[in-house]
Amino acid sequence: QFFSTGRPIIDSSKSIIGAVEICKDMKEIEQLVHSISQPKQITFSDFIGTSPAIKEVISFAQKIANTDSVISIRGASGTGKELLAYAIHSESGRKGPFIPINCAALPEPLLESELFGYVGGAFTGARKEGKMGLFETANNGTIFLDEIAEMPLGSQARILRVIQERYVRKIGGTKE
């Protein structure tokens, strides 16, 4: 697929005498967007802590990075949970994106449609073509759910099902 844009060439009498067209491969554009929108790759070598506890956390994280495990990271606010998750993602070699989500920041009415997506016409105002959710977007990558305890219990239960079964059912959908 290519993205094409063109501009007319206009002479001094304001007559069009030609045109210039620029074509770019969409993969090239996607790579540029990814390089701008994604932060620097964070690895375990970026951690500077030297305490035995930090060394133990990093050692354990390195061991589990290559597994297909669901990981729970607990810690006080500002301790670097997201950075640790990103380092685990980087070390894992996963091809998909790292998608951090602050669950407390998602408005409750939009929460499930953002996380799970929806099929076309699932509710009033839904796009007719439907929408891919963040879980589906993170396919072959990592989804980091921050502040998950701040979500409504029903949404937490749906997320637990996704984590256990590794399947997502879009809102209004019948297939997983």
Secondary structure, DSSP 8 states (H G I E B T S, - for coil): -EEEEEEEEE-TTS-EEEEEEEEEEHHHHHHHHHHHHS-----GGG----SHHHHHHHHHHHHHTTS---------TTS-HHHHHHHHHHHHT-SS-EEEEEGGGS-HHHHHHHHHEE-TTSSTT--TT-EE-HHHHTTTSEEEEETGGGS-HHHHHHHHHHHHH-----BT-S--
